[in-house]
Amino acid sequence: MVAVVSVLMTLASIVLFCIETLPVFALTHCVKDEAPNFLDPFFVIETVCTAWFTVELSEHDVSSPRIQRHRVTV
Protein backbone atom coordinates (compact mmCIF):
# COMPACT_ATOMS: atom_id res chain seq x y z
CA MET A 1 0.00 0.00 0.00
CA VAL A 2 2.84 2.38 0.83
CA ALA A 3 4.45 1.68 -2.53
CA VAL A 4 1.22 2.60 -4.33
CA VAL A 5 0.96 5.87 -2.42
CA SER A 6 4.62 6.64 -3.18
CA VAL A 7 4.10 6.09 -6.89
CA LEU A 8 0.95 8.21 -6.87
CA MET A 9 2.74 11.02 -5.00
CA THR A 10 5.60 10.90 -7.49
CA LEU A 11 3.21 11.02 -10.44
CA ALA A 12 1.22 13.85 -8.88
CA SER A 13 4.39 15.83 -8.28
CA ILE A 14 5.62 15.34 -11.86
CA VAL A 15 2.26 16.24 -13.38
CA LEU A 16 1.96 19.30 -11.15
CA PHE A 17 5.40 20.59 -12.14
CA CYS A 18 4.51 20.13 -15.81
CA ILE A 19 1.15 21.89 -15.43
CA GLU A 20 2.75 24.82 -13.60
CA THR A 21 4.90 25.57 -16.64
CA LEU A 22 1.88 26.09 -18.91
CA PRO A 23 1.32 29.76 -19.75
CA VAL A 24 -2.22 29.64 -18.35
CA PHE A 25 -0.95 28.79 -14.86
CA ALA A 26 2.52 30.36 -14.94
CA LEU A 27 1.52 33.70 -13.41
CA THR A 28 -1.39 32.67 -11.21
CA HIS A 29 0.53 32.19 -7.99
CA CYS A 30 3.62 34.38 -8.27
CA VAL A 31 2.82 38.07 -8.05
CA LYS A 32 5.59 40.59 -7.45
CA ASP A 33 5.54 42.36 -4.06
CA GLU A 34 2.70 40.23 -2.69
CA ALA A 35 2.65 37.52 -0.05
CA PRO A 36 2.41 33.99 -1.40
CA ASN A 37 -1.01 32.40 -1.51
CA PHE A 38 -0.75 29.44 0.87
CA LEU A 39 -4.21 28.23 -0.17
CA ASP A 40 -3.19 27.91 -3.82
CA PRO A 41 -3.82 24.28 -4.91
CA PHE A 42 -0.36 24.10 -6.50
CA PHE A 43 1.29 25.10 -3.22
CA VAL A 44 -0.82 22.67 -1.17
CA ILE A 45 -0.14 19.69 -3.44
CA GLU A 46 3.59 20.47 -3.62
CA THR A 47 3.73 20.73 0.17
CA VAL A 48 1.94 17.40 0.64
CA CYS A 49 4.23 15.66 -1.87
CA THR A 50 7.36 17.12 -0.26
CA ALA A 51 6.14 16.09 3.20
CA TRP A 52 5.48 12.55 1.94
CA PHE A 53 8.96 12.29 0.39
CA THR A 54 10.52 13.58 3.63
CA VAL A 55 8.60 11.10 5.79
CA GLU A 56 9.45 8.26 3.44
CA LEU A 57 13.17 9.08 3.45
CA SER A 58 13.14 9.45 7.25
CA GLU A 59 11.48 6.04 7.59
CA HIS A 60 14.15 4.52 5.37
CA ASP A 61 16.86 6.05 7.56
CA VAL A 62 15.24 4.83 10.77
CA SER A 63 14.62 1.30 9.50
CA SER A 64 18.02 0.86 7.86
CA PRO A 65 20.45 -1.14 9.99
CA ARG A 66 23.40 0.75 8.52
CA ILE A 67 22.45 4.35 7.76
CA GLN A 68 25.78 5.18 6.13
CA ARG A 69 25.41 2.37 3.60
CA HIS A 70 21.78 3.31 3.00
CA ARG A 71 22.64 6.95 2.24
CA VAL A 72 25.22 5.89 -0.31
CA THR A 73 22.59 3.85 -2.21
CA VAL A 74 20.02 6.68 -2.15
Residue pairs with C-beta under 8 A, 6 or more apart in sequence:
2 56
5 52
6 52
6 56
9 48
9 49
9 52
9 53
10 49
12 45
12 49
13 45
13 46
13 49
16 42
16 45
16 46
16 49
19 25
19 42
20 26
20 42
25 42
28 40
28 42
29 36
29 37
29 40
29 42
29 43
30 36
36 43
37 43
38 44
57 74
60 70
60 74
61 67
61 70
61 71
64 70
